[in-house]
């Protein structure tokens, strides 16, 4: 089975997957296993594992691989559905807490705006990838990554202005009437491993 993206866009499916034990089960079920095997490795009752497996199966996050006859009973071998599980980021916040991109009115240096844009990108790309997989097509995207060390906050602002102008000129060169529209997002944030003051 080809690995793709399992996009979770319903609050009830998110709730099912979020408990610590169910997250552990999803991780362990990257390789097929039975409830008995999982119960042994986690050192918890098999009945408890079965309960959570049924919940995960009901919302389509795991699937049956095979059934085996074992000591007069049927043992079900389950696995997590292949591919990454992507949750619509907007489901993790209230409407008030999740900012929406607002074009020119948005503060391009505000962390809240970056979170809103990133959430929209995850939602849109995941939905389109699922549709492309269903039709056996490839979703053509591109990603550009770079690390930059800025001397001070003023340098960040100058860099942003120069990059904005460069992207606008390049976009104008390639923009074709009647062509397929693409949305490009350029974002920057402090590297997680670096100790950067909040005002940086």
C-alpha positions as CSV (number, residue, x, y, z in Angstrom):
1,X,0.0,0.0,0.0
2,X,1.4,3.4,-1.0
3,X,2.1,5.7,2.0
4,X,0.3,9.0,1.7
5,X,-1.2,11.6,4.1
6,X,-4.0,10.7,6.5
7,X,-5.6,14.1,6.9
8,X,-7.7,14.6,10.1
9,X,-10.2,17.3,9.6
10,X,-12.9,16.3,12.1
11,X,-12.8,17.2,15.8
12,X,-14.0,13.8,16.9
13,X,-11.2,12.1,15.1
14,X,-8.7,14.5,16.7
15,X,-10.1,13.7,20.1
16,X,-9.7,10.0,19.5
17,X,-6.1,10.2,18.5
18,X,-4.9,12.7,21.2
19,X,-4.9,10.6,24.4
20,X,-1.4,9.5,25.4
21,X,-2.1,5.8,25.2
22,X,-3.7,6.0,21.8
23,X,-0.7,8.0,20.5
24,X,1.6,5.2,21.9
25,X,-0.6,2.6,20.1
26,X,-0.3,4.5,16.8
27,X,3.4,4.7,17.1
28,X,3.8,1.0,17.9
29,X,1.3,0.0,15.1
30,X,3.7,1.3,12.5
31,X,4.5,-2.4,12.4
32,X,1.5,-4.8,12.5
33,X,0.7,-6.2,15.9
34,X,-2.1,-7.8,17.8
35,X,-3.8,-6.6,21.0
36,X,-2.0,-9.3,22.9
37,X,1.4,-8.2,21.6
38,X,0.6,-4.6,22.4
39,X,-0.7,-5.4,25.9
40,X,2.5,-7.3,26.6
41,X,4.8,-4.6,25.5
42,X,2.9,-1.8,27.3
43,X,2.2,-4.0,30.3
44,X,-1.5,-3.2,30.4
45,X,-4.6,-5.4,30.2
46,X,-5.5,-6.7,26.7
47,X,-9.1,-5.7,27.2
48,X,-8.0,-2.1,27.7
49,X,-5.9,-2.2,24.5
50,X,-8.8,-3.7,22.6
51,X,-11.1,-0.9,23.7
52,X,-8.6,1.7,22.3
53,X,-7.9,-0.2,19.1
54,X,-11.6,-0.3,18.4
55,X,-11.9,3.5,18.8
56,X,-8.9,4.1,16.5
57,X,-10.2,1.7,13.9
58,X,-13.7,3.3,14.0
59,X,-12.2,6.7,12.9
60,X,-10.0,5.1,10.2
61,X,-6.6,5.7,11.8
62,X,-5.7,2.0,12.0
63,X,-6.6,-1.0,9.7
64,X,-6.9,-4.7,9.8
65,X,-4.0,-6.5,8.2
66,X,-5.0,-10.1,8.8
67,X,-6.9,-12.5,11.1
68,X,-5.2,-15.5,12.7
69,X,-6.7,-18.5,14.5
70,X,-5.0,-18.8,17.9
71,X,-6.0,-21.2,20.7
72,X,-9.6,-21.4,19.6
73,X,-10.1,-17.6,19.1
74,X,-9.5,-15.1,16.3
75,X,-6.5,-12.8,16.7
76,X,-6.7,-9.6,14.7
77,X,-3.5,-8.1,13.5
78,X,-3.7,-4.3,13.1
79,X,-1.5,-1.5,11.8
80,X,-1.6,2.2,11.6
81,X,-2.6,3.4,8.1
82,X,0.6,4.0,6.1
83,X,1.7,7.7,5.8
84,X,1.8,10.7,8.0
85,X,-1.2,11.7,10.1
86,X,-1.8,15.4,9.6
87,X,-4.3,17.3,11.8
88,X,-5.9,20.4,10.6
89,X,-4.1,23.0,12.9
90,X,-7.2,25.1,13.3
91,X,-8.9,22.3,15.2
92,X,-6.4,22.7,18.0
93,X,-7.5,26.3,18.8
94,X,-10.6,28.3,19.3
95,X,-11.7,30.7,16.5
96,X,-10.4,33.6,18.6
97,X,-7.0,32.0,19.2
98,X,-6.3,31.1,15.6
99,X,-5.5,34.1,13.4
100,X,-6.4,34.1,9.8
101,X,-4.1,35.7,7.2
102,X,-5.5,39.1,6.3
103,X,-3.4,40.3,3.3
104,X,-1.9,43.8,3.6
105,X,-3.6,44.3,7.0
106,X,-1.6,41.6,8.7
107,X,1.6,42.3,10.5
108,X,4.2,40.4,8.6
109,X,6.5,40.4,11.7
110,X,3.8,39.0,14.1
111,X,4.3,35.4,15.3
112,X,0.5,35.1,15.4
113,X,0.3,35.9,11.6
114,X,3.0,33.3,10.8
115,X,1.1,30.6,12.8
116,X,-2.1,31.5,10.9
117,X,-0.4,31.3,7.5
118,X,1.4,28.1,8.4
119,X,-1.9,26.5,9.6
120,X,-3.6,27.5,6.4
121,X,-0.8,26.0,4.3
122,X,-0.9,22.7,6.2
123,X,-4.7,22.5,5.8
124,X,-4.7,23.3,2.1
125,X,-1.8,21.1,1.0
126,X,-2.9,18.2,3.1
127,X,-6.4,18.3,1.6
128,X,-5.1,18.6,-2.0
129,X,-2.6,15.8,-1.4
130,X,-5.4,13.5,-0.2
131,X,-7.4,14.3,-3.4
132,X,-4.3,13.8,-5.6
133,X,-3.7,10.4,-3.9
134,X,-7.3,9.4,-4.5
135,X,-7.0,10.1,-8.2
136,X,-3.5,8.6,-8.6
137,X,-1.9,12.0,-9.4
138,X,1.1,13.8,-8.0
139,X,0.7,17.2,-6.3
140,X,3.5,19.4,-7.5
141,X,4.9,21.6,-4.7
142,X,8.2,23.1,-3.9
143,X,10.0,23.9,-0.6
144,X,13.0,26.2,-0.1
145,X,14.9,26.2,3.2
146,X,17.8,28.3,4.3
147,X,19.5,29.4,7.6
148,X,20.4,33.0,8.1
149,X,22.2,34.5,11.1
150,X,21.0,38.1,11.7
151,X,23.1,40.6,13.6
152,X,20.0,42.4,15.1
153,X,16.3,42.9,14.7
154,X,16.8,45.7,12.3
155,X,18.6,43.3,9.9
156,X,15.6,41.0,10.0
157,X,13.4,43.9,8.8
158,X,15.8,44.9,6.1
159,X,16.1,41.3,4.9
160,X,12.3,41.0,4.8
161,X,11.9,44.1,2.7
162,X,14.6,43.0,0.2
163,X,13.2,39.5,0.0
164,X,9.7,40.8,-0.5
165,X,10.9,43.0,-3.5
166,X,12.9,40.1,-5.0
167,X,9.9,37.7,-4.8
168,X,7.6,40.3,-6.3
169,X,9.9,40.8,-9.3
170,X,10.4,37.1,-9.8
171,X,6.7,36.4,-9.5
172,X,5.9,39.0,-12.1
173,X,8.4,37.4,-14.5
174,X,6.7,33.9,-14.2
175,X,3.1,35.0,-13.8
176,X,1.1,33.7,-16.8
177,X,-2.5,34.6,-17.6
178,X,-4.5,31.4,-17.6
179,X,-1.8,29.4,-15.8
180,X,-2.3,27.4,-12.7
181,X,-2.2,29.7,-9.7
182,X,0.3,28.8,-6.9
183,X,0.6,30.4,-3.5
184,X,4.0,31.0,-2.1
185,X,4.8,31.6,1.5
186,X,8.2,32.8,2.8
187,X,8.6,32.7,6.6
188,X,11.3,33.0,9.1
189,X,11.5,32.1,12.8
190,X,14.3,31.6,15.4
191,X,15.9,28.2,15.1
192,X,14.5,26.0,17.9
193,X,18.0,24.9,19.1
194,X,19.2,28.5,19.5
195,X,18.8,30.6,22.6
196,X,17.2,33.7,21.1
197,X,15.7,36.6,23.1
198,X,12.0,37.1,22.6
199,X,12.5,40.5,20.8
200,X,14.7,38.8,18.1
